[in-house]
């Protein structure tokens, strides 16, 4: 995207105007130059490191919440109830999240969120040490922890746009994706070992990571407040503006539809592979290997993402991603078996960070900064609202049909997405534009 700069003509000794001087242009960055610039960006480093540490702690403790409920009460219902309430709180927290990102100091919001989450986790740690458990108390603590996380999503997006230049957004998004996959490789195992050593250890570690993250955010020097004199709309106005912008902007509508459908389909695939392992020793071993390879594949996809974005526009990235996923399903449809299903899942995970980073970059470049929070809140809510249905769909497909039929349905879903994405020319946007 370019903006024409009007340059006033200067008069020479005669009455004829001199040619207008061309507007200076910034040199185009390659991937290596952009990554080097991000490394020199102290505020981006602080943001990346702080979020990496806190995300590591959260990944360590995520399984400890239901395990603690199960260990103390012996009730699987209690464990499931806590997880369900946490997910509902996450959805509810996304409703005011966009308004807060656009109207308050994002640095202060991120710090307060980290401190609230640390306090919740220290409280859970105390429950674990005392071997004392009440479902209502755990629900309150889980809800507060999840709400504090949910309201910061759009603020983190807006903060990223503030500290990173447009030329480096693709690489910044890829670094965030790669960080998440790298963390997921080891943290579940670490969390299980810590919980086995002491039920309180995962929560202590997670709480400390949030204190560290709050310290990193406090050191960010880039202003993260709304622009001076900017309008401070009420919640209803801000909420409506975000959804109105989403509805009226064609590229945002298509990206949100793509995000909602692909999140649901990929989640159904993953639950199908997990449930399809059958619980046998061989199936569990294969599943463990598959999940490890998926982490490596996701890391490889995140590394390749910036190079792909600078060579293909968003339109072709998404079509190619869906086409590759469709082809990956075919061996599981034609041959069947756990191995072909695992390979299909690995290929899908390989393409996921490439597509996700491209979508994230396009959204950041398509939305004005002053309403980025409201729009991010709306798109995030829609993109995740269907995911609770994934385990149910996967279970029904496996229960009522054979494994090949399940993967036939998934292949058809990816194929429909590829055909649908071939229609909108508004998706033709390059990360380097």
C-alpha positions in Angstrom: 0.0 0.0 0.0 1.4 3.4 -0.9 0.4 7.0 -0.1 1.2 9.7 -2.7 2.9 12.7 -1.1 2.2 16.0 -2.7 5.4 18.0 -3.1 4.9 21.8 -3.8 6.7 22.9 -7.0 9.5 25.5 -6.6 9.9 28.3 -9.1 13.2 28.8 -10.9 14.5 32.0 -12.4 11.9 31.7 -15.1 8.1 31.2 -14.7 8.3 27.4 -15.5 8.0 25.2 -12.5 10.9 22.8 -11.7 10.1 19.1 -11.6 8.9 17.9 -8.2 11.4 16.1 -6.2 10.5 12.5 -5.6 9.4 11.6 -2.1 12.2 9.8 -0.2 11.5 6.1 0.2 12.7 3.8 2.9 14.8 0.9 1.6 13.0 -2.3 1.4 14.0 -4.8 4.0 14.7 -8.4 3.4 13.9 -11.1 6.1 17.4 -11.0 7.5 17.5 -7.2 7.7 14.1 -7.1 9.4 15.0 -9.8 12.0 18.3 -7.8 12.7 16.2 -4.7 13.2 13.9 -6.5 15.6 16.9 -7.7 17.6 18.1 -4.1 17.9 14.6 -3.0 19.0 14.9 -3.0 22.8 11.2 -2.6 23.4 10.3 -5.5 21.1 13.0 -7.6 22.9 11.4 -6.8 26.3 7.9 -7.6 25.0 9.0 -10.8 23.4 11.1 -12.1 26.4 8.4 -11.1 28.9 5.6 -12.9 27.0 7.9 -15.9 26.3 8.6 -16.4 30.0 4.9 -16.0 31.0 3.8 -18.2 28.2 6.2 -20.9 29.4 4.8 -20.7 32.9 1.2 -20.9 31.6 2.1 -24.0 29.4 3.6 -25.7 32.4 0.6 -25.1 34.6 -2.2 -25.6 32.1 -2.5 -29.3 32.9 -1.9 -28.8 36.6 -5.3 -27.1 37.1 -7.5 -30.2 36.3 -4.9 -32.5 37.7 -5.1 -30.7 41.1 -8.8 -31.0 41.2 -8.6 -34.6 40.3 -5.9 -35.4 42.8 -7.6 -33.7 45.8 -11.3 -34.5 45.1 -10.9 -37.6 43.0 -13.7 -36.3 40.8 -13.3 -36.1 37.1 -16.5 -34.0 37.0 -14.8 -31.3 39.1 -11.8 -31.3 36.9 -13.9 -30.9 33.8 -16.0 -28.2 35.3 -13.0 -26.1 36.1 -11.7 -26.4 32.5 -15.2 -25.5 31.1 -15.7 -22.5 33.3 -12.2 -21.3 32.3 -13.0 -21.5 28.6 -16.3 -19.6 29.1 -14.5 -16.9 31.1 -12.0 -16.6 28.2 -14.8 -16.0 25.7 -16.5 -13.4 28.0 -13.2 -11.6 28.6 -12.8 -10.9 24.9 -15.9 -8.8 24.8 -14.5 -5.7 26.7 -10.9 -6.5 25.7 -11.0 -4.4 22.5 -12.5 -1.4 24.2 -9.8 -1.5 26.9 -7.0 -1.7 24.3 -8.2 1.4 22.5 -9.0 3.6 25.6 -6.6 2.9 28.4 -2.9 2.8 28.9 -1.9 -0.6 27.5 1.3 -0.8 29.6 -0.7 -0.4 32.8 -3.4 -2.9 31.6 -0.8 -5.5 30.8 1.0 -5.0 34.1 -2.2 -5.2 36.1 -3.2 -8.3 34.2 0.1 -10.1 35.0 -0.2 -9.1 38.7 -3.8 -10.4 38.9 -2.7 -13.7 37.4 0.2 -14.0 39.7 -2.0 -13.5 42.7 -4.5 -16.1 41.5 -1.7 -18.6 41.0 -0.2 -18.0 44.4 -3.6 -18.6 45.8 -3.9 -21.9 44.0 -0.4 -22.8 45.2 -1.6 -22.3 48.8 -4.5 -24.6 48.1 -2.2 -27.2 46.8 0.2 -27.0 49.8 -2.7 -27.2 52.2 -4.4 -30.0 50.3 -7.5 -28.0 50.6 -10.0 -27.7 47.7 -13.3 -26.1 47.2 -14.8 -26.1 43.7 -16.4 -22.7 44.0 -13.1 -21.1 45.1 -11.2 -22.8 42.3 -13.8 -21.6 39.8 -13.4 -18.0 41.0 -9.6 -18.2 40.8 -9.7 -19.9 37.4 -12.1 -17.4 36.0 -10.1 -14.4 37.2 -6.9 -15.9 35.8 -8.5 -16.6 32.4 -10.3 -13.2 32.3 -7.0 -11.4 33.0 -5.5 -13.3 30.1 -8.4 -12.7 27.7 -8.6 -8.9 28.2 -4.9 -8.5 27.2 -5.0 -10.1 23.8 -6.0 -7.0 21.8 -3.7 -4.9 24.0 -0.7 -7.1 23.1 -1.6 -6.8 19.4 -1.9 -3.0 19.7 1.4 -2.8 21.6 3.1 -4.9 18.9 1.9 -2.4 16.3 3.3 0.5 18.4 6.8 -0.9 18.9 7.4 -2.5 15.5 7.5 -0.8 12.1 5.2 -1.9 9.3 8.2 -3.3 7.4 9.0 -5.7 10.2 5.4 -6.9 11.1 5.7 -10.2 9.1 8.9 -11.1 10.9 7.6 -10.1 14.3 4.5 -12.2 13.8 6.6 -15.2 12.8 8.9 -14.8 15.8 5.8 -14.9 18.0 4.5 -18.0 16.3 7.9 -19.7 16.5 8.2 -18.9 20.2 4.8 -20.6 20.9 5.7 -23.8 19.1 9.2 -23.9 20.7 7.6 -23.6 24.2 5.0 -26.3 23.5 7.8 -28.8 22.7 9.0 -29.3 26.3 6.7 -27.5 28.7 4.0 -30.2 29.0 6.6 -32.7 30.0 8.2 -30.3 32.5 4.7 -29.5 33.9 4.0 -33.2 34.5 7.4 -33.7 36.2 6.9 -30.7 38.4 3.4 -31.7 39.4 4.7 -35.2 40.2 7.4 -33.7 42.4 5.0 -31.3 44.2 1.5 -30.3 43.3 2.3 -26.6 44.1 5.5 -26.3 41.9 3.8 -25.6 38.5 1.7 -22.8 40.1 4.7 -21.3 41.9 6.7 -21.3 38.6 3.8 -19.8 36.7 3.2 -17.0 39.2 6.9 -16.0 39.2 6.9 -15.8 35.4 4.0 -13.3 35.5 6.0 -11.1 37.9 8.9 -11.2 35.5 6.6 -10.4 32.6 5.2 -7.4 34.5 8.7 -6.1 35.0 9.6 -6.4 31.3 6.4 -4.6 30.3 7.2 -1.8 32.8 10.5 -1.2 31.1 9.0 -0.6 27.6 9.7 3.0 26.6 7.4 3.3 23.6 4.2 5.2 24.5 1.4 2.8 24.8 -1.3 5.3 25.7 -4.1 6.5 23.3 -3.0 9.5 21.2 -3.4 12.8 23.0 -6.8 14.3 22.3 -8.0 11.0 20.9 -11.7 10.3 21.3 -12.6 8.2 24.4 -15.8 6.5 23.4 -18.0 4.6 25.8 -17.9 0.9 25.8 -21.0 0.4 23.7 -19.8 2.9 21.1 -16.3 1.3 21.0 -17.7 -2.2 20.9 -20.1 -1.3 18.0 -17.3 0.4 16.1 -15.1 -2.6 16.2 -17.9 -4.9 14.9 -19.0 -2.3 12.3 -15.5 -2.0 11.0 -15.2 -5.8 10.8 -18.5 -6.1 8.9 -17.8 -3.3 6.4 -14.2 -4.2 5.6 -14.2 -7.0 3.0 -10.7 -8.3 3.8 -11.5 -8.5 7.5 -14.8 -10.4 6.8 -13.0 -13.0 4.7 -10.1 -13.4 7.2 -12.5 -13.8 10.1 -14.5 -16.4 8.2 -11.3 -18.2 7.3 -10.0 -18.1 10.9 -13.3 -19.4 12.4 -13.6 -22.3 9.9 -10.0 -23.3 9.9 -9.7 -23.2 13.7 -12.7 -25.5 14.0 -11.5 -27.9 11.3 -7.9 -28.1 12.6 -9.2 -28.6 16.1 -11.5 -31.4 14.9 -8.5 -33.0 13.2 -6.4 -32.9 16.3 -9.1 -34.3 18.5 -9.7 -37.0 15.9 -6.0 -38.1 16.0 -5.9 -38.0 19.8 -9.2 -39.9 20.3 -8.3 -42.2 17.4 -5.2 -43.4 19.2 -7.6 -45.7 21.1 -5.8 -45.5 24.4 -3.6 -48.6 23.6 0.1 -48.5 24.5 1.1 -48.4 20.8 -1.4 -45.7 20.1 -0.3 -43.5 23.0 3.4 -43.9 22.0 2.5 -42.9 18.4 0.5 -40.0 19.7 3.4 -38.8 21.8 5.8 -39.0 18.9 3.3 -37.2 16.7 2.8 -34.3 19.1 6.6 -33.9 19.4 7.1 -33.9 15.6 4.1 -31.4 15.3 6.0 -29.0 17.6 9.1 -29.3 15.4 6.9 -28.8 12.3 5.3 -25.8 13.7 8.7 -24.3 14.5 9.8 -24.9 11.0 6.7 -23.3 9.6 7.1 -20.3 11.7 10.7 -20.0 10.4 9.6 -20.2 6.8 6.7 -17.8 7.3 8.5 -14.5 6.6 10.1 -15.8 3.4 6.8 -17.1 2.1 5.0 -13.8 2.9 7.6 -11.8 1.0 7.1 -13.9 -2.1 3.4 -14.6 -2.2 0.4 -12.4 -1.5 -2.0 -13.4 1.3 -4.5 -14.7 -1.3 -2.1 -17.3 -2.6 -0.7 -18.2 0.9 -4.1 -19.1 2.2 -5.2 -21.0 -1.0 -1.9 -23.0 -1.0 -2.3 -23.7 2.7 -5.8 -25.1 2.3 -4.8 -27.1 -0.9 -1.8 -28.7 0.9 -4.0 -29.6 3.8 -6.5 -31.2 1.5 -3.8 -33.3 -0.2 -2.5 -34.3 3.2 -5.8 -35.8 4.1 -5.9 -38.1 1.0 -3.6 -40.9 2.3 -5.7 -41.1 5.5 -8.8 -41.3 3.3 -7.5 -43.8 0.8 -5.2 -46.0 2.9 -6.3 -45.3 6.5 -4.4 -46.2 9.6 -2.9 -44.3 12.5 0.4 -43.5 10.6 -1.3 -41.7 7.7 -3.5 -39.8 10.2 -0.4 -38.6 12.1 1.3 -37.6 8.9 -1.7 -35.5 7.9 -1.8 -33.8 11.3 2.0 -33.0 11.1 1.6 -31.4 7.6 -1.4 -29.3 8.8 0.6 -28.1 11.7 3.5 -27.2 9.4 1.3 -24.9 7.3 -0.6 -23.4 10.3 2.0 -20.8 11.5 2.7 -19.7 7.9 -1.0 -19.0 7.3 -1.6 -17.6 10.8 1.3 -15.1 10.6 0.1 -14.0 7.2 -3.4 -13.4 8.5 -2.1 -11.5 11.5 0.2 -9.3 9.4 -2.7 -8.4 7.0 -5.0 -7.6 9.9 -2.4 -5.3 11.5 -1.9 -3.5 8.2 -5.6 -3.2 7.4 -6.9 -1.6 10.6 -6.2 1.9 11.8 -4.3 1.9 15.1 -6.9 3.9 17.0 -9.5 1.1 16.6 -7.1 -1.9 16.3 -8.1 -3.1 19.8 -11.8 -3.1 19.1 -11.4 -4.9 15.8 -9.0 -7.4 17.3 -11.4 -8.2 20.0 -14.2 -8.8 17.6 -12.2 -11.0 15.2 -10.7 -13.0 18.1 -14.1 -13.7 19.6 -15.5 -14.9 16.3 -12.4 -17.0 15.5 -12.5 -19.0 18.7 -16.3 -19.2 19.4 -16.7 -22.5 17.5 -13.7 -24.3 19.0 -15.7 -25.8 21.9 -17.6 -27.8 19.3 -14.4 -29.5 18.0 -14.3 -32.3 20.6 -18.0 -33.1 20.2 -17.7 -33.1 16.4 -14.6 -35.3 16.5 -16.2 -37.7 18.9 -19.4 -38.0 16.9 -17.5 -38.6 13.6 -15.4 -41.3 15.2 -18.3 -42.9 17.0 -20.8 -42.9 14.1 -18.4 -43.4 11.2 -15.1 -45.1 10.3 -11.8 -43.2 10.5 -11.6 -42.8 6.8 -15.0 -41.1 6.7 -13.8 -38.6 9.3 -10.8 -37.6 7.2 -13.0 -37.5 4.1 -15.1 -34.9 5.8 -12.0 -32.9 6.9 -10.5 -33.1 3.4 -13.8 -31.8 2.0 -13.8 -28.9 4.5 -10.3 -27.9 3.5 -11.1 -28.1 -0.1 -14.2 -25.9 0.3 -12.0 -23.3 2.0 -9.5 -23.4 -0.8 -12.3 -22.9 -3.4 -13.9 -20.1 -1.3 -10.6 -18.3 -0.9 -10.1 -18.3 -4.7 -13.0 -15.9 -5.0 -12.1 -12.7 -3.1 -9.5 -10.5 -4.9 -9.3 -8.2 -1.8 -7.0 -10.7 -0.2 -4.2 -9.8 -2.6 -1.9 -8.0 -0.1 1.8 -8.6 0.4 3.6 -8.4 3.8 6.3 -6.2 2.1 3.8 -3.8 0.6 
